[in-house]
Amino acid sequence: MSLVRITPDLYSVDIALAYATPQNVTGRPIYAQAPCYLHRDAAAALGRAIALAAPLGLKFRLFDAFRPPEAQWVLWNHAPNSDFVADPRKGSPHSRGVAIDLTLIDGEGKELDMGTPFDDFTDRSHHARTDISLEAQRNRLLLLGLMSAAGWDFYSKEWWHYQLFNARSYPLVSDSALPDRMMPTA
């Protein structure tokens, strides 16, 4: 399988998959289980980003990584806004294992101020906003710099979303292909 499991022990990250909890845009858990997966190419790029952040005393908190197409449909049915949720008929980079939603945390595990929460589907979530605090602007630019230097592309409308270049060249992966399925079974 092209997906590898991301764990705090192997990758020195904090994993807080939002769609495994009710603290997401739908108000209910989407995932029944919350293993964190990425395509092996994305996992390598995450490793490079981790190595760049570590000397600064920073780590990453992952809000989402691989997202099965079945979960993409749940999000789309709740919020069919292509600015913030990829149309599942086209396939999301998340459903290919090559996208990640994340933020930076300090040595105490506190999230750096990014001006909006994760999955804030407003214009204030766009990169390069100047109507957020200077600290949040700096933190967004720091995140952008770390991720870009590690080989990630960014999405201009979500400060938290990064994906590999040529993301759509990777195949979609269904929940049924996972060793530990994420979606509820009927």
PyMOL commands that place a pseudoatom at each C-alpha (Angstrom):
pseudoatom trace, name=CA, resn=MET, resi=1, chain=A, elem=C, hetatm=0, pos=[0.000, 0.000, 0.000]
pseudoatom trace, name=CA, resn=SER, resi=2, chain=A, elem=C, hetatm=0, pos=[1.255, 3.500, -0.816]
pseudoatom trace, name=CA, resn=LEU, resi=3, chain=A, elem=C, hetatm=0, pos=[-0.023, 4.924, 2.494]
pseudoatom trace, name=CA, resn=VAL, resi=4, chain=A, elem=C, hetatm=0, pos=[2.055, 4.814, 5.666]
pseudoatom trace, name=CA, resn=ARG, resi=5, chain=A, elem=C, hetatm=0, pos=[0.804, 5.314, 9.186]
pseudoatom trace, name=CA, resn=ILE, resi=6, chain=A, elem=C, hetatm=0, pos=[1.872, 8.527, 10.917]
pseudoatom trace, name=CA, resn=THR, resi=7, chain=A, elem=C, hetatm=0, pos=[2.291, 8.195, 14.681]
pseudoatom trace, name=CA, resn=PRO, resi=8, chain=A, elem=C, hetatm=0, pos=[3.659, 10.587, 17.315]
pseudoatom trace, name=CA, resn=ASP, resi=9, chain=A, elem=C, hetatm=0, pos=[6.461, 8.138, 18.122]
pseudoatom trace, name=CA, resn=LEU, resi=10, chain=A, elem=C, hetatm=0, pos=[7.656, 7.797, 14.536]
pseudoatom trace, name=CA, resn=TYR, resi=11, chain=A, elem=C, hetatm=0, pos=[7.169, 11.404, 13.413]
pseudoatom trace, name=CA, resn=SER, resi=12, chain=A, elem=C, hetatm=0, pos=[7.324, 13.553, 16.583]
pseudoatom trace, name=CA, resn=VAL, resi=13, chain=A, elem=C, hetatm=0, pos=[3.971, 15.221, 15.853]
pseudoatom trace, name=CA, resn=ASP, resi=14, chain=A, elem=C, hetatm=0, pos=[0.805, 15.808, 17.815]
pseudoatom trace, name=CA, resn=ILE, resi=15, chain=A, elem=C, hetatm=0, pos=[-2.145, 14.098, 16.151]
pseudoatom trace, name=CA, resn=ALA, resi=16, chain=A, elem=C, hetatm=0, pos=[-5.567, 15.630, 16.779]
pseudoatom trace, name=CA, resn=LEU, resi=17, chain=A, elem=C, hetatm=0, pos=[-7.689, 14.466, 13.847]
pseudoatom trace, name=CA, resn=ALA, resi=18, chain=A, elem=C, hetatm=0, pos=[-10.667, 16.828, 13.943]
pseudoatom trace, name=CA, resn=TYR, resi=19, chain=A, elem=C, hetatm=0, pos=[-12.952, 14.586, 11.913]
pseudoatom trace, name=CA, resn=ALA, resi=20, chain=A, elem=C, hetatm=0, pos=[-12.711, 11.848, 14.544]
pseudoatom trace, name=CA, resn=THR, resi=21, chain=A, elem=C, hetatm=0, pos=[-14.385, 14.210, 17.040]
pseudoatom trace, name=CA, resn=PRO, resi=22, chain=A, elem=C, hetatm=0, pos=[-17.509, 16.400, 17.043]
pseudoatom trace, name=CA, resn=GLN, resi=23, chain=A, elem=C, hetatm=0, pos=[-15.202, 19.474, 16.986]
pseudoatom trace, name=CA, resn=ASN, resi=24, chain=A, elem=C, hetatm=0, pos=[-15.400, 19.940, 13.228]
pseudoatom trace, name=CA, resn=VAL, resi=25, chain=A, elem=C, hetatm=0, pos=[-17.632, 21.766, 10.757]
pseudoatom trace, name=CA, resn=THR, resi=26, chain=A, elem=C, hetatm=0, pos=[-20.260, 18.992, 10.766]
pseudoatom trace, name=CA, resn=GLY, resi=27, chain=A, elem=C, hetatm=0, pos=[-20.607, 18.949, 14.567]
pseudoatom trace, name=CA, resn=ARG, resi=28, chain=A, elem=C, hetatm=0, pos=[-20.246, 15.161, 14.678]
pseudoatom trace, name=CA, resn=PRO, resi=29, chain=A, elem=C, hetatm=0, pos=[-17.467, 12.602, 14.207]
pseudoatom trace, name=CA, resn=ILE, resi=30, chain=A, elem=C, hetatm=0, pos=[-16.945, 11.519, 10.615]
pseudoatom trace, name=CA, resn=TYR, resi=31, chain=A, elem=C, hetatm=0, pos=[-14.290, 8.881, 11.307]
pseudoatom trace, name=CA, resn=ALA, resi=32, chain=A, elem=C, hetatm=0, pos=[-15.132, 5.865, 13.471]
pseudoatom trace, name=CA, resn=GLN, resi=33, chain=A, elem=C, hetatm=0, pos=[-11.417, 5.277, 14.014]
pseudoatom trace, name=CA, resn=ALA, resi=34, chain=A, elem=C, hetatm=0, pos=[-8.610, 7.771, 13.723]
pseudoatom trace, name=CA, resn=PRO, resi=35, chain=A, elem=C, hetatm=0, pos=[-5.458, 6.253, 12.294]
pseudoatom trace, name=CA, resn=CYS, resi=36, chain=A, elem=C, hetatm=0, pos=[-3.395, 8.920, 10.561]
pseudoatom trace, name=CA, resn=TYR, resi=37, chain=A, elem=C, hetatm=0, pos=[-2.066, 8.015, 7.112]
pseudoatom trace, name=CA, resn=LEU, resi=38, chain=A, elem=C, hetatm=0, pos=[-0.121, 9.780, 4.375]
pseudoatom trace, name=CA, resn=HIS, resi=39, chain=A, elem=C, hetatm=0, pos=[1.252, 8.631, 1.042]
pseudoatom trace, name=CA, resn=ARG, resi=40, chain=A, elem=C, hetatm=0, pos=[4.906, 7.687, 1.496]
pseudoatom trace, name=CA, resn=ASP, resi=41, chain=A, elem=C, hetatm=0, pos=[5.979, 10.743, -0.570]
pseudoatom trace, name=CA, resn=ALA, resi=42, chain=A, elem=C, hetatm=0, pos=[3.959, 13.055, 1.693]
pseudoatom trace, name=CA, resn=ALA, resi=43, chain=A, elem=C, hetatm=0, pos=[5.292, 11.303, 4.798]
pseudoatom trace, name=CA, resn=ALA, resi=44, chain=A, elem=C, hetatm=0, pos=[8.840, 12.036, 3.585]
pseudoatom trace, name=CA, resn=ALA, resi=45, chain=A, elem=C, hetatm=0, pos=[7.944, 15.710, 3.054]
pseudoatom trace, name=CA, resn=LEU, resi=46, chain=A, elem=C, hetatm=0, pos=[6.397, 15.825, 6.537]
pseudoatom trace, name=CA, resn=GLY, resi=47, chain=A, elem=C, hetatm=0, pos=[9.656, 14.422, 7.925]
pseudoatom trace, name=CA, resn=ARG, resi=48, chain=A, elem=C, hetatm=0, pos=[11.584, 17.239, 6.238]
pseudoatom trace, name=CA, resn=ALA, resi=49, chain=A, elem=C, hetatm=0, pos=[9.206, 19.850, 7.716]
pseudoatom trace, name=CA, resn=ILE, resi=50, chain=A, elem=C, hetatm=0, pos=[9.568, 18.321, 11.187]
pseudoatom trace, name=CA, resn=ALA, resi=51, chain=A, elem=C, hetatm=0, pos=[13.356, 18.523, 10.904]
pseudoatom trace, name=CA, resn=LEU, resi=52, chain=A, elem=C, hetatm=0, pos=[13.125, 22.211, 9.937]
pseudoatom trace, name=CA, resn=ALA, resi=53, chain=A, elem=C, hetatm=0, pos=[10.753, 23.095, 12.801]
pseudoatom trace, name=CA, resn=ALA, resi=54, chain=A, elem=C, hetatm=0, pos=[12.605, 21.233, 15.564]
pseudoatom trace, name=CA, resn=PRO, resi=55, chain=A, elem=C, hetatm=0, pos=[15.564, 23.650, 15.945]
pseudoatom trace, name=CA, resn=LEU, resi=56, chain=A, elem=C, hetatm=0, pos=[13.004, 26.432, 16.439]
pseudoatom trace, name=CA, resn=GLY, resi=57, chain=A, elem=C, hetatm=0, pos=[11.445, 24.520, 19.353]
pseudoatom trace, name=CA, resn=LEU, resi=58, chain=A, elem=C, hetatm=0, pos=[8.289, 23.887, 17.332]
pseudoatom trace, name=CA, resn=LYS, resi=59, chain=A, elem=C, hetatm=0, pos=[6.252, 20.840, 16.372]
pseudoatom trace, name=CA, resn=PHE, resi=60, chain=A, elem=C, hetatm=0, pos=[3.217, 20.221, 14.210]
pseudoatom trace, name=CA, resn=ARG, resi=61, chain=A, elem=C, hetatm=0, pos=[-0.322, 19.369, 15.274]
pseudoatom trace, name=CA, resn=LEU, resi=62, chain=A, elem=C, hetatm=0, pos=[-2.098, 17.409, 12.548]
pseudoatom trace, name=CA, resn=PHE, resi=63, chain=A, elem=C, hetatm=0, pos=[-5.817, 18.094, 12.103]
pseudoatom trace, name=CA, resn=ASP, resi=64, chain=A, elem=C, hetatm=0, pos=[-6.234, 15.858, 9.069]
pseudoatom trace, name=CA, resn=ALA, resi=65, chain=A, elem=C, hetatm=0, pos=[-4.124, 13.866, 6.641]
pseudoatom trace, name=CA, resn=PHE, resi=66, chain=A, elem=C, hetatm=0, pos=[-5.454, 11.049, 4.445]
pseudoatom trace, name=CA, resn=ARG, resi=67, chain=A, elem=C, hetatm=0, pos=[-9.235, 11.414, 4.200]
pseudoatom trace, name=CA, resn=PRO, resi=68, chain=A, elem=C, hetatm=0, pos=[-11.149, 8.589, 2.524]
pseudoatom trace, name=CA, resn=PRO, resi=69, chain=A, elem=C, hetatm=0, pos=[-13.396, 9.607, -0.386]
pseudoatom trace, name=CA, resn=GLU, resi=70, chain=A, elem=C, hetatm=0, pos=[-16.314, 8.391, 1.727]
pseudoatom trace, name=CA, resn=ALA, resi=71, chain=A, elem=C, hetatm=0, pos=[-15.460, 11.075, 4.328]
pseudoatom trace, name=CA, resn=GLN, resi=72, chain=A, elem=C, hetatm=0, pos=[-15.059, 13.645, 1.559]
pseudoatom trace, name=CA, resn=TRP, resi=73, chain=A, elem=C, hetatm=0, pos=[-18.685, 13.031, 0.600]
pseudoatom trace, name=CA, resn=VAL, resi=74, chain=A, elem=C, hetatm=0, pos=[-19.801, 13.623, 4.207]
pseudoatom trace, name=CA, resn=LEU, resi=75, chain=A, elem=C, hetatm=0, pos=[-17.983, 16.977, 4.250]
pseudoatom trace, name=CA, resn=TRP, resi=76, chain=A, elem=C, hetatm=0, pos=[-19.278, 17.947, 0.810]
pseudoatom trace, name=CA, resn=ASN, resi=77, chain=A, elem=C, hetatm=0, pos=[-22.862, 17.095, 1.718]
pseudoatom trace, name=CA, resn=HIS, resi=78, chain=A, elem=C, hetatm=0, pos=[-22.543, 19.292, 4.816]
pseudoatom trace, name=CA, resn=ALA, resi=79, chain=A, elem=C, hetatm=0, pos=[-20.692, 22.221, 3.187]
pseudoatom trace, name=CA, resn=PRO, resi=80, chain=A, elem=C, hetatm=0, pos=[-20.721, 22.071, -0.640]
pseudoatom trace, name=CA, resn=ASN, resi=81, chain=A, elem=C, hetatm=0, pos=[-18.390, 25.064, -1.022]
pseudoatom trace, name=CA, resn=SER, resi=82, chain=A, elem=C, hetatm=0, pos=[-15.506, 24.299, -3.376]
pseudoatom trace, name=CA, resn=ASP, resi=83, chain=A, elem=C, hetatm=0, pos=[-13.452, 27.115, -1.850]
pseudoatom trace, name=CA, resn=PHE, resi=84, chain=A, elem=C, hetatm=0, pos=[-13.098, 25.020, 1.320]
pseudoatom trace, name=CA, resn=VAL, resi=85, chain=A, elem=C, hetatm=0, pos=[-14.173, 21.450, 0.496]
pseudoatom trace, name=CA, resn=ALA, resi=86, chain=A, elem=C, hetatm=0, pos=[-13.003, 19.646, -2.622]
pseudoatom trace, name=CA, resn=ASP, resi=87, chain=A, elem=C, hetatm=0, pos=[-15.796, 18.274, -4.776]
pseudoatom trace, name=CA, resn=PRO, resi=88, chain=A, elem=C, hetatm=0, pos=[-15.596, 14.495, -4.187]
pseudoatom trace, name=CA, resn=ARG, resi=89, chain=A, elem=C, hetatm=0, pos=[-16.523, 13.838, -7.829]
pseudoatom trace, name=CA, resn=LYS, resi=90, chain=A, elem=C, hetatm=0, pos=[-13.119, 15.315, -8.737]
pseudoatom trace, name=CA, resn=GLY, resi=91, chain=A, elem=C, hetatm=0, pos=[-11.312, 13.790, -5.766]
pseudoatom trace, name=CA, resn=SER, resi=92, chain=A, elem=C, hetatm=0, pos=[-9.507, 15.595, -2.999]
pseudoatom trace, name=CA, resn=PRO, resi=93, chain=A, elem=C, hetatm=0, pos=[-5.728, 15.610, -2.506]
pseudoatom trace, name=CA, resn=HIS, resi=94, chain=A, elem=C, hetatm=0, pos=[-6.579, 14.362, 1.010]
pseudoatom trace, name=CA, resn=SER, resi=95, chain=A, elem=C, hetatm=0, pos=[-8.221, 11.293, -0.533]
pseudoatom trace, name=CA, resn=ARG, resi=96, chain=A, elem=C, hetatm=0, pos=[-4.965, 10.566, -2.308]
pseudoatom trace, name=CA, resn=GLY, resi=97, chain=A, elem=C, hetatm=0, pos=[-2.938, 10.794, 0.913]
pseudoatom trace, name=CA, resn=VAL, resi=98, chain=A, elem=C, hetatm=0, pos=[-0.911, 13.771, -0.298]
pseudoatom trace, name=CA, resn=ALA, resi=99, chain=A, elem=C, hetatm=0, pos=[-2.532, 16.629, 1.653]
pseudoatom trace, name=CA, resn=ILE, resi=100, chain=A, elem=C, hetatm=0, pos=[-2.289, 17.592, 5.285]
pseudoatom trace, name=CA, resn=ASP, resi=101, chain=A, elem=C, hetatm=0, pos=[-4.056, 20.078, 7.549]
pseudoatom trace, name=CA, resn=LEU, resi=102, chain=A, elem=C, hetatm=0, pos=[-1.871, 21.278, 10.390]
pseudoatom trace, name=CA, resn=THR, resi=103, chain=A, elem=C, hetatm=0, pos=[-0.656, 24.043, 12.645]
pseudoatom trace, name=CA, resn=LEU, resi=104, chain=A, elem=C, hetatm=0, pos=[2.421, 24.777, 14.722]
pseudoatom trace, name=CA, resn=ILE, resi=105, chain=A, elem=C, hetatm=0, pos=[2.662, 24.161, 18.449]
pseudoatom trace, name=CA, resn=ASP, resi=106, chain=A, elem=C, hetatm=0, pos=[5.279, 25.357, 20.915]
pseudoatom trace, name=CA, resn=GLY, resi=107, chain=A, elem=C, hetatm=0, pos=[7.289, 23.258, 23.384]
pseudoatom trace, name=CA, resn=GLU, resi=108, chain=A, elem=C, hetatm=0, pos=[4.363, 23.290, 25.825]
pseudoatom trace, name=CA, resn=GLY, resi=109, chain=A, elem=C, hetatm=0, pos=[1.955, 21.939, 23.197]
pseudoatom trace, name=CA, resn=LYS, resi=110, chain=A, elem=C, hetatm=0, pos=[0.162, 25.273, 22.778]
pseudoatom trace, name=CA, resn=GLU, resi=111, chain=A, elem=C, hetatm=0, pos=[-0.999, 26.170, 19.278]
pseudoatom trace, name=CA, resn=LEU, resi=112, chain=A, elem=C, hetatm=0, pos=[0.540, 29.296, 17.791]
pseudoatom trace, name=CA, resn=ASP, resi=113, chain=A, elem=C, hetatm=0, pos=[-2.014, 31.992, 16.988]
pseudoatom trace, name=CA, resn=MET, resi=114, chain=A, elem=C, hetatm=0, pos=[-2.974, 31.746, 13.325]
pseudoatom trace, name=CA, resn=GLY, resi=115, chain=A, elem=C, hetatm=0, pos=[-5.756, 34.336, 13.390]
pseudoatom trace, name=CA, resn=THR, resi=116, chain=A, elem=C, hetatm=0, pos=[-8.596, 31.844, 12.874]
pseudoatom trace, name=CA, resn=PRO, resi=117, chain=A, elem=C, hetatm=0, pos=[-9.259, 28.303, 13.998]
pseudoatom trace, name=CA, resn=PHE, resi=118, chain=A, elem=C, hetatm=0, pos=[-8.801, 25.315, 11.701]
pseudoatom trace, name=CA, resn=ASP, resi=119, chain=A, elem=C, hetatm=0, pos=[-11.689, 24.887, 9.237]
pseudoatom trace, name=CA, resn=ASP, resi=120, chain=A, elem=C, hetatm=0, pos=[-12.843, 28.474, 9.616]
pseudoatom trace, name=CA, resn=PHE, resi=121, chain=A, elem=C, hetatm=0, pos=[-14.564, 28.716, 6.254]
pseudoatom trace, name=CA, resn=THR, resi=122, chain=A, elem=C, hetatm=0, pos=[-14.229, 32.498, 5.903]
pseudoatom trace, name=CA, resn=ASP, resi=123, chain=A, elem=C, hetatm=0, pos=[-12.011, 34.875, 3.970]
pseudoatom trace, name=CA, resn=ARG, resi=124, chain=A, elem=C, hetatm=0, pos=[-9.980, 35.425, 7.162]
pseudoatom trace, name=CA, resn=SER, resi=125, chain=A, elem=C, hetatm=0, pos=[-8.554, 31.919, 6.645]
pseudoatom trace, name=CA, resn=HIS, resi=126, chain=A, elem=C, hetatm=0, pos=[-6.822, 32.973, 3.427]
pseudoatom trace, name=CA, resn=HIS, resi=127, chain=A, elem=C, hetatm=0, pos=[-3.045, 33.282, 3.437]
pseudoatom trace, name=CA, resn=ALA, resi=128, chain=A, elem=C, hetatm=0, pos=[-1.555, 36.797, 3.560]
pseudoatom trace, name=CA, resn=ARG, resi=129, chain=A, elem=C, hetatm=0, pos=[-4.482, 38.387, 5.388]
pseudoatom trace, name=CA, resn=THR, resi=130, chain=A, elem=C, hetatm=0, pos=[-3.585, 41.693, 6.989]
pseudoatom trace, name=CA, resn=ASP, resi=131, chain=A, elem=C, hetatm=0, pos=[-6.767, 42.002, 9.074]
pseudoatom trace, name=CA, resn=ILE, resi=132, chain=A, elem=C, hetatm=0, pos=[-5.437, 39.542, 11.670]
pseudoatom trace, name=CA, resn=SER, resi=133, chain=A, elem=C, hetatm=0, pos=[-2.888, 40.278, 14.394]
pseudoatom trace, name=CA, resn=LEU, resi=134, chain=A, elem=C, hetatm=0, pos=[0.753, 40.787, 13.447]
pseudoatom trace, name=CA, resn=GLU, resi=135, chain=A, elem=C, hetatm=0, pos=[1.629, 37.741, 15.534]
pseudoatom trace, name=CA, resn=ALA, resi=136, chain=A, elem=C, hetatm=0, pos=[-0.836, 35.598, 13.567]
pseudoatom trace, name=CA, resn=GLN, resi=137, chain=A, elem=C, hetatm=0, pos=[0.534, 36.978, 10.283]
pseudoatom trace, name=CA, resn=ARG, resi=138, chain=A, elem=C, hetatm=0, pos=[4.084, 36.052, 11.363]
pseudoatom trace, name=CA, resn=ASN, resi=139, chain=A, elem=C, hetatm=0, pos=[2.968, 32.584, 12.458]
pseudoatom trace, name=CA, resn=ARG, resi=140, chain=A, elem=C, hetatm=0, pos=[1.232, 31.917, 9.158]
pseudoatom trace, name=CA, resn=LEU, resi=141, chain=A, elem=C, hetatm=0, pos=[4.323, 33.013, 7.272]
pseudoatom trace, name=CA, resn=LEU, resi=142, chain=A, elem=C, hetatm=0, pos=[6.496, 30.820, 9.495]
pseudoatom trace, name=CA, resn=LEU, resi=143, chain=A, elem=C, hetatm=0, pos=[4.271, 27.811, 8.790]
pseudoatom trace, name=CA, resn=LEU, resi=144, chain=A, elem=C, hetatm=0, pos=[4.282, 28.640, 5.075]
pseudoatom trace, name=CA, resn=GLY, resi=145, chain=A, elem=C, hetatm=0, pos=[8.081, 28.939, 5.045]
pseudoatom trace, name=CA, resn=LEU, resi=146, chain=A, elem=C, hetatm=0, pos=[8.652, 25.653, 6.860]
pseudoatom trace, name=CA, resn=MET, resi=147, chain=A, elem=C, hetatm=0, pos=[6.224, 23.721, 4.700]
pseudoatom trace, name=CA, resn=SER, resi=148, chain=A, elem=C, hetatm=0, pos=[7.416, 25.285, 1.433]
pseudoatom trace, name=CA, resn=ALA, resi=149, chain=A, elem=C, hetatm=0, pos=[11.063, 24.601, 2.285]
pseudoatom trace, name=CA, resn=ALA, resi=150, chain=A, elem=C, hetatm=0, pos=[10.126, 20.960, 2.943]
pseudoatom trace, name=CA, resn=GLY, resi=151, chain=A, elem=C, hetatm=0, pos=[8.559, 20.586, -0.514]
pseudoatom trace, name=CA, resn=TRP, resi=152, chain=A, elem=C, hetatm=0, pos=[4.864, 21.285, 0.110]
pseudoatom trace, name=CA, resn=ASP, resi=153, chain=A, elem=C, hetatm=0, pos=[2.546, 23.440, -1.989]
pseudoatom trace, name=CA, resn=PHE, resi=154, chain=A, elem=C, hetatm=0, pos=[-0.022, 25.623, -0.228]
pseudoatom trace, name=CA, resn=TYR, resi=155, chain=A, elem=C, hetatm=0, pos=[-3.673, 26.388, -0.851]
pseudoatom trace, name=CA, resn=SER, resi=156, chain=A, elem=C, hetatm=0, pos=[-4.264, 30.148, -0.817]
pseudoatom trace, name=CA, resn=LYS, resi=157, chain=A, elem=C, hetatm=0, pos=[-7.670, 29.998, 0.903]
pseudoatom trace, name=CA, resn=GLU, resi=158, chain=A, elem=C, hetatm=0, pos=[-6.692, 27.846, 3.917]
pseudoatom trace, name=CA, resn=TRP, resi=159, chain=A, elem=C, hetatm=0, pos=[-3.651, 28.686, 6.049]
pseudoatom trace, name=CA, resn=TRP, resi=160, chain=A, elem=C, hetatm=0, pos=[-3.673, 25.115, 7.465]
pseudoatom trace, name=CA, resn=HIS, resi=161, chain=A, elem=C, hetatm=0, pos=[-3.785, 23.146, 4.174]
pseudoatom trace, name=CA, resn=TYR, resi=162, chain=A, elem=C, hetatm=0, pos=[-0.677, 21.905, 2.361]
pseudoatom trace, name=CA, resn=GLN, resi=163, chain=A, elem=C, hetatm=0, pos=[-0.338, 19.317, -0.367]
pseudoatom trace, name=CA, resn=LEU, resi=164, chain=A, elem=C, hetatm=0, pos=[2.301, 17.841, -2.601]
pseudoatom trace, name=CA, resn=PHE, resi=165, chain=A, elem=C, hetatm=0, pos=[2.837, 19.431, -5.981]
pseudoatom trace, name=CA, resn=ASN, resi=166, chain=A, elem=C, hetatm=0, pos=[0.993, 17.506, -8.724]
pseudoatom trace, name=CA, resn=ALA, resi=167, chain=A, elem=C, hetatm=0, pos=[-1.338, 16.128, -6.035]
pseudoatom trace, name=CA, resn=ARG, resi=168, chain=A, elem=C, hetatm=0, pos=[-3.958, 15.005, -8.530]
pseudoatom trace, name=CA, resn=SER, resi=169, chain=A, elem=C, hetatm=0, pos=[-1.468, 12.702, -10.244]
pseudoatom trace, name=CA, resn=TYR, resi=170, chain=A, elem=C, hetatm=0, pos=[-1.713, 10.379, -7.236]
pseudoatom trace, name=CA, resn=PRO, resi=171, chain=A, elem=C, hetatm=0, pos=[-4.509, 7.778, -7.187]
pseudoatom trace, name=CA, resn=LEU, resi=172, chain=A, elem=C, hetatm=0, pos=[-7.541, 7.981, -4.924]
pseudoatom trace, name=CA, resn=VAL, resi=173, chain=A, elem=C, hetatm=0, pos=[-7.542, 5.454, -2.080]
pseudoatom trace, name=CA, resn=SER, resi=174, chain=A, elem=C, hetatm=0, pos=[-10.804, 4.092, -0.682]
pseudoatom trace, name=CA, resn=ASP, resi=175, chain=A, elem=C, hetatm=0, pos=[-11.447, 3.399, 2.977]
pseudoatom trace, name=CA, resn=SER, resi=176, chain=A, elem=C, hetatm=0, pos=[-11.822, -0.300, 2.127]
pseudoatom trace, name=CA, resn=ALA, resi=177, chain=A, elem=C, hetatm=0, pos=[-8.139, -0.416, 1.063]
pseudoatom trace, name=CA, resn=LEU, resi=178, chain=A, elem=C, hetatm=0, pos=[-6.924, 0.536, 4.556]
pseudoatom trace, name=CA, resn=PRO, resi=179, chain=A, elem=C, hetatm=0, pos=[-5.620, -2.026, 7.049]
pseudoatom trace, name=CA, resn=ASP, resi=180, chain=A, elem=C, hetatm=0, pos=[-7.517, -0.103, 9.773]
pseudoatom trace, name=CA, resn=ARG, resi=181, chain=A, elem=C, hetatm=0, pos=[-10.666, 1.357, 8.229]
pseudoatom trace, name=CA, resn=MET, resi=182, chain=A, elem=C, hetatm=0, pos=[-11.556, 4.886, 9.284]
pseudoatom trace, name=CA, resn=MET, resi=183, chain=A, elem=C, hetatm=0, pos=[-15.220, 5.110, 8.335]
pseudoatom trace, name=CA, resn=PRO, resi=184, chain=A, elem=C, hetatm=0, pos=[-18.133, 3.628, 10.299]
pseudoatom trace, name=CA, resn=THR, resi=185, chain=A, elem=C, hetatm=0, pos=[-19.318, 0.272, 9.036]
pseudoatom trace, name=CA, resn=ALA, resi=186, chain=A, elem=C, hetatm=0, pos=[-23.006, -0.188, 8.318]
for i in range(1, 186): cmd.bond("trace and resi %d" % i, "trace and resi %d" % (i + 1))
show_as sticks, trace
zoom trace
